[in-house]
Amino acid sequence: MKFKFDEEELKAISEIQSKVEDNSKQMDDIVNNIIYPYTKDLDKYVLFIKDCLADGQNPPTDAELDDFVMNLSTYIYFASGMCEQLGIRDDIAKAVYKEMYHSVRSDIDGGTVADKNSLAELEAQKENVVSIAYSRAYKIVKAKVESAQELLSSCKKVLSRRMSEAELTRMGGSGR
């Protein structure tokens, strides 16, 4: 399917894109302010590991991998608990939105069902934005915890492989 827009339509599309970008930036700021206290320590440590891995000439030592495994486990433990706390806030934000929506909708006299729904959605828009923000924040924190668990698993595998290689080297050297 080919789209062919005239100059006026392209301008309208550009304005819509700009509005989406502006609102997305605001929502990103809201969500980032929510998740920061929950993930700041884990984020800092994962960035530290990333920096250590960036030096391809000097791979992490066994001692560093041990530290990665122990520290990541600790950060994941706390972030997982905080993720569940954030889940509670997500549930409450949804309940606040629904409460506002239904309260407004029940106060509307007359009109069609669609009119009542539209007015209720409009009046509860701020509560809906907060609900969306907490929902996204919960999903982001959960994804970060899952990614950190994957990183932890990778560190364990590398450490295990190195231990096996060292054991083979030691056994091979003692048989001579």
Buried (B, 14 or more C-beta within 10 A) or exposed (E): EEEEEEEEEEEEEEEEEEEEEEEEEEBEEBBEEBBEEBBEBBBEBBEEBEEBBEEEEEEBEEEBBEBBBEBBBEBBEBBBEBBEEBBEBBBEBBEBBBEBBEEBBEEBEEEEEEEBBBBBBEBBEEBBBBBBBBBBBBBBBBEBBEEBBEBBEBBBEBBEEBEEEEEEEEEEEEEE
